Amino acid sequence: MAIPFSAGIRHNDQLPAGLFEKPADAVVVENEVDCEVDPDSGLAADGMTREEACLAIVKQAGRAMVDLDQATLCRLNLFYRLYPPAIWEQIKKAKETGQWVTEVAVTGVPYQEGDLWYVPVEIRSGTGKSETQNAMIKFYDFEGKTLCFIIGSKEKGVVD
């Protein structure tokens, strides 16, 4: 095998200093967020169709977002489990100044793509801005119960 424009291959070179040092501002992830799923989290979807469960979780999470109910948001939407305390403080200040979410409205019917479900929503803020997203929902079977979680959005990505 020829390597063009190479003077040779060197082995056992000294690695640059600090190559494996953790940056001071790094956030260490100990678990993937969906590994934190527990029987007291999510929306219990037993006895509901997938469509009913999708609408229920989006409406509950939307109300929690408007009210800034941190406990409910973290229980239903895995994305919010990633937020450090400093981000929650910024969100609280945004709500106090009227710049936070004022309404989450379902704008379409739930639909499935593969093992994920989506619900079209419009998110309106106190600044008058509006954003259309498709809430991404995943169902888990956990200890004999079916739970669903919002794991992101089609537009912004996934936590899973």
Buried (B, 14 or more C-beta within 10 A) or exposed (E): EEEEEEEEEEEEEEEEEEEEEEEEEEEEEEEEBBEEBEEEBBBBBEEBEBBEBBBBBBBBBBEBBBEBBBEBBBBBBBBBBEBEEEEBEEBEEBBEEEBBBBBBBBEEEBEEEEEBBBBBBBBBBBEEEEEEBBBBBBBBEBEEEBBBBBBBBBEEEBBB
